[in-house]
Amino acid sequence: MTTIEVTTETQDIEPESFEGARAAIDQARIGVSNAIGHVPDIAGLARDRAEQVADRLPGAFGRVQSGAEKAVTRLQTMPDSALRLLAAASIGLGAGLRLAGAPRLVTLAGFAPASIFGFAIMSRPRRIHLALHPTQP
């Protein structure tokens, strides 16, 4: 039978080698304490900014809604042939992007104008044309 002898050496760790680690730990502890001390200030600043955004949001929403209504009104005044051509181009673009392997979000962005043009066509106020009948004597 073969015997294997294993020997290990231990090195004495000098206390001075811990001084650098202790200093680093102390600096990290001070840095964390300073960071934690700034958390209330940061939270207050975030709250103030959120309140400012909330105050401005209704006005911004109103402006976006007004702009969208103006855009739809302008699209509704365009001739059907022009809107159909633009919608067909948008569908072609979306289909081309899909066939090319573009990401879904990009493909949807290609199709989006077609839905807007279709909405403009469908939401037009209906015009009723009354035929004039000849009057009988």
C-alpha positions in Angstrom: 0.0 0.0 0.0 1.3 3.5 -0.8 1.2 6.2 1.7 0.9 9.9 0.7 2.1 12.5 3.1 0.5 15.9 2.9 2.1 18.9 4.6 0.7 22.3 4.9 2.4 25.5 5.7 0.7 28.3 7.6 1.8 31.8 7.2 1.5 34.2 10.0 -0.7 37.1 9.0 0.7 40.3 10.3 -1.7 42.7 12.0 -0.3 45.5 9.7 -1.9 43.9 6.6 -5.3 44.4 8.2 -4.8 48.1 8.7 -5.3 48.8 4.9 -8.5 46.7 4.9 -9.8 48.3 8.0 -9.1 51.8 6.5 -11.0 50.8 3.4 -13.9 49.4 5.4 -14.0 52.6 7.5 -14.0 54.8 4.3 -16.8 52.7 2.8 -18.8 53.0 6.0 -18.4 56.8 6.0 -19.4 56.9 2.3 -22.6 54.8 2.9 -23.5 57.0 5.9 -23.1 60.1 3.8 -25.2 58.6 1.0 -27.9 57.6 3.4 -27.9 61.1 4.8 -28.7 62.5 1.3 -31.7 60.1 0.7 -34.3 62.5 2.3 -33.1 65.4 0.2 -33.2 63.3 -2.9 -36.7 62.0 -2.0 -37.9 65.5 -1.4 -36.5 66.7 -4.7 -38.2 63.8 -6.5 -41.5 64.6 -4.8 -41.2 68.3 -5.9 -40.5 67.3 -9.5 -43.5 64.9 -9.5 -45.8 67.6 -8.2 -44.5 70.0 -11.0 -45.2 67.3 -13.6 -48.7 66.6 -12.1 -49.5 70.3 -12.2 -48.5 70.7 -15.9 -50.0 67.4 -17.1 -53.6 68.6 -17.6 -52.4 71.5 -19.7 -50.1 69.3 -21.7 -52.9 66.8 -22.3 -55.2 69.6 -23.5 -52.6 70.8 -25.9 -52.0 67.3 -27.3 -55.8 66.7 -27.6 -56.2 70.1 -29.4 -53.4 69.3 -31.8 -54.8 65.9 -32.6 -58.2 67.3 -33.3 -56.7 69.9 -35.7 -54.7 67.2 -37.4 -57.7 65.0 -37.9 -59.7 67.9 -39.2 -57.0 68.7 -41.7 -56.9 65.1 -42.8 -60.7 65.0 -43.1 -60.5 67.9 -45.6 -58.2 65.9 -47.9 -59.7 64.1 -50.8 -60.5 60.4 -50.4 -58.1 59.5 -53.2 -55.2 61.1 -51.4 -56.0 59.5 -48.1 -56.4 56.1 -49.7 -53.0 56.5 -51.5 -51.3 57.5 -48.2 -52.9 54.6 -46.4 -51.8 52.1 -49.1 -48.3 53.5 -48.9 -48.3 53.0 -45.2 -49.6 49.4 -45.5 -46.9 48.7 -48.1 -44.2 50.1 -45.8 -45.4 48.0 -42.9 -45.6 44.9 -45.0 -42.1 45.6 -46.4 -40.7 46.0 -42.9 -42.4 42.8 -41.7 -41.0 40.8 -44.7 -37.6 42.3 -44.1 -37.6 41.0 -40.5 -37.8 44.3 -38.8 -38.8 44.2 -35.1 -42.5 44.2 -34.3 -42.5 47.7 -32.9 -40.9 49.1 -36.0 -43.4 47.2 -38.2 -46.3 48.6 -36.2 -44.9 52.1 -36.6 -45.0 51.5 -40.4 -48.7 50.4 -40.2 -49.8 53.2 -37.8 -50.3 56.0 -40.4 -52.7 53.7 -42.3 -54.9 53.4 -39.3 -54.8 57.2 -38.8 -55.8 57.8 -42.5 -58.5 55.2 -42.3 -59.9 56.9 -39.1 -59.9 60.2 -40.9 -61.9 58.8 -43.8 -64.4 57.0 -41.5 -64.9 59.9 -39.1 -65.8 62.5 -41.6 -69.1 64.2 -41.1 -71.5 62.5 -43.5 -72.7 64.7 -46.3 -76.3 64.2 -47.4 -76.9 65.0 -50.9 -80.5 65.6 -51.8 -81.4 65.3 -55.4 -83.4 68.1 -56.8 -86.7 66.8 -58.2 -88.2 68.7 -61.0 -91.3 70.3 -59.9 -94.5 69.2 -61.6 -96.8 71.8 -63.0 
